Amino acid sequence: MRKIFLTLAIIYSLIIATACPSKSSLEKAFNQSAKIGNLAKTSAITVGDLYKAKVIDLETKDKIVSKLEIVVTNGTRFHNVLSALAKQYKGNVDNLTAADKSRLDLIFSSEVIAPFADILTELGVLPEATAKQILLAIALLKTALLTVSNIFGRGSYSYKFYIREVNSYAV
């Protein structure tokens, strides 16, 4: 159990360290998208630790980990598409066309956000204390997803996820 709390403390510290105000939103999103796969893998390991500590049952662990595996695969694919576009625009991802942004938004919202949103839905049926521990386990991943979601702007599928999640924590 101590290992879990130490892991969660490290994750929380890393969330604080991810802010990079000197970079453009799209550049931050590009950098965060490169991390999505590894963050999802780390989240899956932490969820597994919660199962080992008997905080969650096997069925819950399996549901969450299977969705995180989808996020790993699709997050990596999304970043590869974004990388190809960055090369096309000679490294300046801020010059993406509206059509490119729209295509990226569709990929990101349907292939990365959707399975992650399923995890958040799953948390809604768990006891509050358990849900909070899992939410801490996936906090860095959620931060990366929100950073990327924010770049697509109002009216986009991804931005709707961003607004919903930001508003869910409003006081």
Rosetta silent file (secondary structure, phi, psi, omega in degrees, C-alpha in Angstrom):
SEQUENCE: MRKIFLTLAIIYSLIIATACPSKSSLEKAFNQSAKIGNLAKTSAITVGDLYKAKVIDLETKDKIVSKLEIVVTNGTRFHNVLSALAKQYKGNVDNLTAADKSRLDLIFSSEVIAPFADILTELGVLPEATAKQILLAIALLKTALLTVSNIFGRGSYSYKFYIREVNSYAV
SCORE:     score description
SCORE:     0.000 S_00000001
   1 L     0.000  -35.327 -179.794    0.000    0.000    0.000 S_00000001
   2 H   -63.291  -38.350  178.524    2.906    2.306    0.762 S_00000001
   3 H   -60.417  -40.366  179.865    4.191    1.746   -2.786 S_00000001
   4 H   -63.610  -47.139 -178.911    0.830    2.874   -4.176 S_00000001
   5 H   -65.383  -36.073  176.727    0.800    6.077   -2.142 S_00000001
   6 H   -65.280  -43.542  177.375    4.398    6.826   -3.125 S_00000001
   7 H   -59.702  -45.807 -179.600    3.526    6.269   -6.793 S_00000001
   8 H   -64.335  -36.870  177.641    0.500    8.547   -6.492 S_00000001
   9 H   -65.180  -40.545  178.034    2.610   11.239   -4.796 S_00000001
  10 H   -64.643  -43.647  179.259    5.145   11.083   -7.631 S_00000001
  11 H   -59.640  -45.702 -180.000    2.375   11.304  -10.226 S_00000001
  12 H   -60.726  -41.366  178.840    0.897   14.356   -8.494 S_00000001
  13 H   -62.727  -38.866  179.621    4.339   16.010   -8.440 S_00000001
  14 H   -68.599  -31.312  177.046    4.776   15.364  -12.139 S_00000001
  15 H   -60.614  -44.632 -179.975    1.414   16.968  -12.898 S_00000001
  16 H   -62.329  -35.923 -175.948    2.638   20.174  -11.310 S_00000001
  17 H   -80.247   -8.892 -175.145    5.859   19.972  -13.340 S_00000001
  18 L   -79.831  -13.683 -179.347    4.168   19.533  -16.743 S_00000001
  19 L   -66.620  138.087 -179.194    3.204   23.181  -17.163 S_00000001
  20 L  -145.239   77.566 -170.533    5.311   24.964  -19.775 S_00000001
  21 L   -65.593  -14.839 -177.077    3.916   28.476  -20.272 S_00000001
  22 L   -82.090   -9.424 -177.107    6.553   29.617  -22.772 S_00000001
  23 L  -100.782  154.679  177.256    5.396   27.227  -25.487 S_00000001
  24 L   -67.836  160.323  179.187    2.407   27.530  -27.803 S_00000001
  25 H   -59.454  -42.171 -178.183   -0.652   25.398  -27.093 S_00000001
  26 H   -68.777  -37.260  177.412   -0.074   23.280  -30.174 S_00000001
  27 H   -66.670  -40.885  175.721    3.579   22.720  -29.311 S_00000001
  28 H   -61.378  -42.981  179.942    2.594   21.699  -25.770 S_00000001
  29 H   -62.501  -42.176  178.340   -0.008   19.356  -27.224 S_00000001
  30 H   -59.626  -47.100  179.807    2.587   17.840  -29.559 S_00000001
  31 H   -64.083  -40.113  178.908    4.950   17.257  -26.633 S_00000001
  32 H   -69.401  -37.037 -178.916    2.164   15.806  -24.477 S_00000001
  33 H   -63.802  -29.099  177.300    0.904   13.538  -27.252 S_00000001
  34 L   -66.547  -21.712 -176.091    4.362   11.960  -27.367 S_00000001
  35 L   -96.226  -12.415 -171.854    3.878   10.949  -23.720 S_00000001
  36 H   -56.200  -46.712 -178.957    0.340    9.531  -23.908 S_00000001
  37 H   -58.624  -48.833 -179.291    1.387    5.928  -24.586 S_00000001
  38 H   -67.970  -36.855  178.128    3.873    5.800  -21.722 S_00000001
  39 H   -65.504  -37.961  177.884    1.515    7.600  -19.340 S_00000001
  40 H   -66.794  -39.166  177.058   -1.232    5.096  -20.145 S_00000001
  41 H   -63.186  -44.733  178.414    1.202    2.218  -19.511 S_00000001
  42 H   -62.498  -40.685  177.944    2.224    3.744  -16.167 S_00000001
  43 H   -61.363  -41.246  179.783   -1.447    4.234  -15.283 S_00000001
  44 H   -63.507  -40.021  177.844   -2.140    0.564  -16.074 S_00000001
  45 H   -63.352  -43.105 -179.689    0.697   -0.527  -13.776 S_00000001
  46 H   -66.186  -39.156  176.282   -0.651    1.667  -10.986 S_00000001
  47 H   -62.667  -40.433  175.842   -4.170    0.284  -11.489 S_00000001
  48 H   -60.369  -39.220  176.862   -2.633   -3.199  -11.267 S_00000001
  49 H   -64.621  -36.745  176.719   -1.010   -2.186   -7.972 S_00000001
  50 H   -64.245  -36.296  176.227   -4.404   -1.050   -6.689 S_00000001
  51 H   -65.845  -46.939 -179.886   -5.748   -4.506   -7.521 S_00000001
  52 H   -59.710  -33.059  179.066   -2.833   -6.214   -5.744 S_00000001
  53 L   -83.854    3.567  178.388   -3.517   -4.049   -2.681 S_00000001
  54 L    64.793   27.610  175.019   -7.177   -5.180   -2.849 S_00000001
  55 L   -79.654  -35.455  177.640   -8.441   -1.640   -3.403 S_00000001
  56 L  -127.426  159.948  179.090  -10.261   -2.760   -6.572 S_00000001
  57 L   -89.488  171.620 -176.066  -11.494   -6.138   -7.769 S_00000001
  58 H   -61.638  -41.860 -179.062  -10.211   -8.097  -10.777 S_00000001
  59 H   -61.054  -44.522  179.410  -13.156   -7.172  -13.003 S_00000001
  60 H   -64.216  -45.365  178.632  -12.641   -3.434  -12.414 S_00000001
  61 H   -58.154  -47.929 -177.878   -8.892   -3.726  -12.985 S_00000001
  62 H   -62.037  -41.301  179.407   -9.411   -5.649  -16.226 S_00000001
  63 H   -62.239  -46.559 -176.634  -11.965   -3.138  -17.558 S_00000001
  64 H   -69.412  -45.027 -178.878   -9.734   -0.157  -16.839 S_00000001
  65 H   -64.052  -38.230  179.397   -6.513   -1.764  -18.066 S_00000001
  66 H   -63.997  -38.048  176.606   -8.149   -2.899  -21.322 S_00000001
  67 H   -68.655  -37.638  178.225   -9.259    0.694  -22.012 S_00000001
  68 H   -65.646  -34.475  176.558   -5.791    1.975  -21.124 S_00000001
  69 H   -63.678  -37.974  176.083   -4.290   -0.471  -23.633 S_00000001
  70 H   -64.305  -41.819  178.767   -6.532    1.049  -26.313 S_00000001
  71 H   -62.456  -39.923  178.169   -5.340    4.515  -25.277 S_00000001
  72 H   -58.664  -53.917 -177.126   -1.706    3.344  -25.597 S_00000001
  73 H   -61.777  -51.219 -175.854   -2.220    2.032  -29.139 S_00000001
  74 H   -73.582  -32.735  176.080   -4.384    4.872  -30.400 S_00000001
  75 H   -63.974  -40.033  177.136   -2.403    7.577  -28.590 S_00000001
  76 H   -65.606  -43.058  178.426    0.758    6.364  -30.297 S_00000001
  77 H   -62.620  -43.276  178.073   -1.006    6.314  -33.660 S_00000001
  78 H   -58.540  -46.606 -178.899   -2.329    9.863  -33.076 S_00000001
  79 H   -63.561  -36.770  178.025    1.158   11.110  -32.249 S_00000001
  80 H   -62.946  -40.566  176.778    2.562    9.460  -35.384 S_00000001
  81 H   -64.405  -44.803  178.646    0.000   11.301  -37.520 S_00000001
  82 H   -62.626  -39.456  177.892    0.823   14.553  -35.723 S_00000001
  83 H   -63.206  -42.592  178.694    4.565   13.893  -36.222 S_00000001
  84 H   -61.564  -41.323  178.185    4.065   13.325  -39.948 S_00000001
  85 H   -67.601  -37.223  178.034    2.202   16.617  -40.201 S_00000001
  86 H   -62.144  -39.732  177.068    4.917   18.367  -38.201 S_00000001
  87 H   -65.427  -41.274  179.611    7.499   17.100  -40.719 S_00000001
  88 H   -59.804  -37.882 -179.492    5.272   18.240  -43.566 S_00000001
  89 L   -96.083   22.138  176.378    5.177   21.715  -42.009 S_00000001
  90 L    55.259   43.160  174.452    8.931   21.600  -41.306 S_00000001
  91 L    83.611   -6.079 -178.559    8.534   21.212  -37.558 S_00000001
  92 L   -98.594   87.218 -176.894    6.174   24.141  -37.135 S_00000001
  93 H   -69.011  -11.894  177.333    3.025   22.453  -35.862 S_00000001
  94 H   -72.780  -10.490 -179.339    1.410   25.855  -35.360 S_00000001
  95 H   -96.927   14.672  178.463    0.906   26.052  -39.142 S_00000001
  96 L   -60.038  141.161  177.924   -1.524   23.130  -39.392 S_00000001
  97 L   -75.211  165.745  177.181   -4.454   23.835  -41.686 S_00000001
  98 H   -61.252  -37.788  179.244   -8.038   23.817  -40.437 S_00000001
  99 H   -65.322  -40.833  177.887   -8.609   20.558  -42.338 S_00000001
 100 H   -64.235  -43.199  178.892   -5.580   18.949  -40.653 S_00000001
 101 H   -63.189  -40.530  179.532   -6.778   20.098  -37.230 S_00000001
 102 H   -63.212  -44.078  177.989  -10.248   18.770  -37.943 S_00000001
 103 H   -63.041  -44.070  178.705   -8.851   15.382  -38.981 S_00000001
 104 H   -63.883  -40.335  178.875   -6.625   15.240  -35.899 S_00000001
 105 H   -60.114  -44.457 -179.861   -9.559   16.229  -33.691 S_00000001
 106 H   -63.441  -45.121  178.362  -11.676   13.404  -35.069 S_00000001
 107 H   -61.893  -48.981 -175.682   -8.891   10.848  -34.564 S_00000001
 108 H   -64.581  -44.644 -176.450   -8.083   12.097  -31.072 S_00000001
 109 H   -69.297  -39.879 -175.411  -11.674   12.345  -29.863 S_00000001
 110 H   -85.384  -31.166 -173.885  -12.859    9.005  -31.219 S_00000001
 111 H  -103.195  -21.069 -178.556   -9.754    6.867  -30.731 S_00000001
 112 H  -113.560  -51.764 -177.815   -8.068    8.309  -27.639 S_00000001
 113 H   -68.322  -41.935 -175.935  -10.611   10.306  -25.646 S_00000001
 114 H   -56.150  -49.603  178.221  -13.507    7.857  -26.108 S_00000001
 115 H   -67.034  -31.940  176.995  -11.814    4.897  -24.356 S_00000001
 116 H   -67.870  -40.677  177.587  -10.504    7.229  -21.663 S_00000001
 117 H   -61.763  -34.105  175.093  -14.005    8.641  -21.141 S_00000001
 118 H   -60.708  -37.437  176.852  -15.190    5.037  -20.678 S_00000001
 119 H   -63.319  -45.028 -179.737  -12.734    4.760  -17.778 S_00000001
 120 H   -63.109  -36.139  176.309  -14.168    7.917  -16.219 S_00000001
 121 H   -64.319  -42.759  178.170  -17.683    6.468  -16.617 S_00000001
 122 H   -59.198  -37.431  179.484  -16.522    3.279  -14.897 S_00000001
 123 H   -64.327  -29.716 -178.700  -15.252    5.364  -11.976 S_00000001
 124 L   -65.163  -20.150 -179.546  -18.735    6.813  -11.534 S_00000001
 125 L  -100.277    0.664  178.983  -20.110    3.438  -10.421 S_00000001
 126 L   -93.693  159.972  173.226  -17.338    2.750   -7.911 S_00000001
 127 L   -57.575  145.916 -173.049  -17.269    3.838   -4.271 S_00000001
 128 H   -55.285  -44.586 -178.400  -15.982    7.418   -4.034 S_00000001
 129 H   -62.977  -40.753  178.953  -12.746    6.548   -2.175 S_00000001
 130 H   -66.772  -45.631  179.848  -11.867    3.864   -4.736 S_00000001
 131 H   -58.854  -40.742  179.975  -12.694    6.150   -7.667 S_00000001
 132 H   -63.739  -39.785  179.720  -10.437    8.876   -6.241 S_00000001
 133 H   -66.318  -40.017  178.267   -7.492    6.472   -5.974 S_00000001
 134 H   -68.438  -40.233  178.613   -7.931    5.334   -9.567 S_00000001
 135 H   -60.257  -38.950  175.237   -8.328    8.931  -10.701 S_00000001
 136 H   -63.893  -37.469 -179.581   -4.991    9.733   -9.063 S_00000001
 137 H   -64.545  -29.250 -177.773   -3.470    6.753  -10.873 S_00000001
 138 L  -107.391   11.649 -173.583   -4.577    8.160  -14.242 S_00000001
 139 H   -62.027  -43.605  179.728   -4.077   11.851  -13.409 S_00000001
 140 H   -64.457  -41.189  177.608   -0.976   12.436  -15.553 S_00000001
 141 H   -61.366  -44.765  179.686   -2.616   10.751  -18.512 S_00000001
 142 H   -61.413  -40.562  178.483   -5.711   12.890  -18.030 S_00000001
 143 H   -60.808  -43.967  178.514   -3.540   16.031  -17.896 S_00000001
 144 H   -63.286  -42.880  179.670   -1.887   15.081  -21.197 S_00000001
 145 H   -64.048  -39.993  178.919   -5.266   14.388  -22.810 S_00000001
 146 H   -66.582  -38.967  178.157   -6.648   17.721  -21.627 S_00000001
 147 H   -60.379  -45.921  179.899   -3.597   19.578  -22.968 S_00000001
 148 H   -68.468  -41.884 -178.589   -4.054   18.017  -26.390 S_00000001
 149 H   -58.839  -35.282 -175.613   -7.866   18.468  -26.333 S_00000001
 150 H   -65.333  -24.309 -174.581   -7.529   22.182  -25.691 S_00000001
 151 L   -73.534  -20.053 -172.146   -5.749   22.881  -29.001 S_00000001
 152 L   -80.614  -15.352  173.793   -8.669   22.051  -31.253 S_00000001
 153 L    83.550  167.438 -178.127  -10.762   25.011  -30.163 S_00000001
 154 L   -54.928  142.575  178.140  -14.419   25.636  -29.477 S_00000001
 155 L    88.455  -13.628 -179.801  -16.861   23.437  -31.323 S_00000001
 156 L   -81.391  158.967  178.483  -14.428   20.550  -31.759 S_00000001
 157 H   -62.822  -44.551 -176.863  -15.168   17.092  -30.408 S_00000001
 158 H   -66.920  -38.066 -178.721  -12.008   17.077  -28.298 S_00000001
 159 H   -66.147  -31.861  176.850  -12.629   20.532  -26.866 S_00000001
 160 H   -62.006  -39.378  174.849  -16.052   19.396  -25.612 S_00000001
 161 H   -62.515  -44.917  179.965  -14.256   16.729  -23.545 S_00000001
 162 H   -57.267  -50.666 -178.805  -11.854   19.396  -22.292 S_00000001
 163 H   -62.703  -44.692  179.702  -14.676   21.722  -21.206 S_00000001
 164 H   -58.543  -45.285 -177.550  -16.661   18.896  -19.566 S_00000001
 165 H   -70.990  -39.441  177.986  -13.672   17.758  -17.519 S_00000001
 166 H   -64.310  -43.831 -179.154  -12.579   21.275  -16.553 S_00000001
 167 H   -69.478  -25.113 -179.756  -16.141   22.136  -15.495 S_00000001
 168 H   -69.970  -15.235  178.419  -16.485   18.918  -13.492 S_00000001
 169 L  -107.476    3.885  178.516  -13.850   20.277  -11.120 S_00000001
 170 L   -68.867  144.668 -177.833  -15.248   23.792  -10.889 S_00000001
 171 L   -88.351    0.000    0.000  -16.229   24.867   -7.426 S_00000001
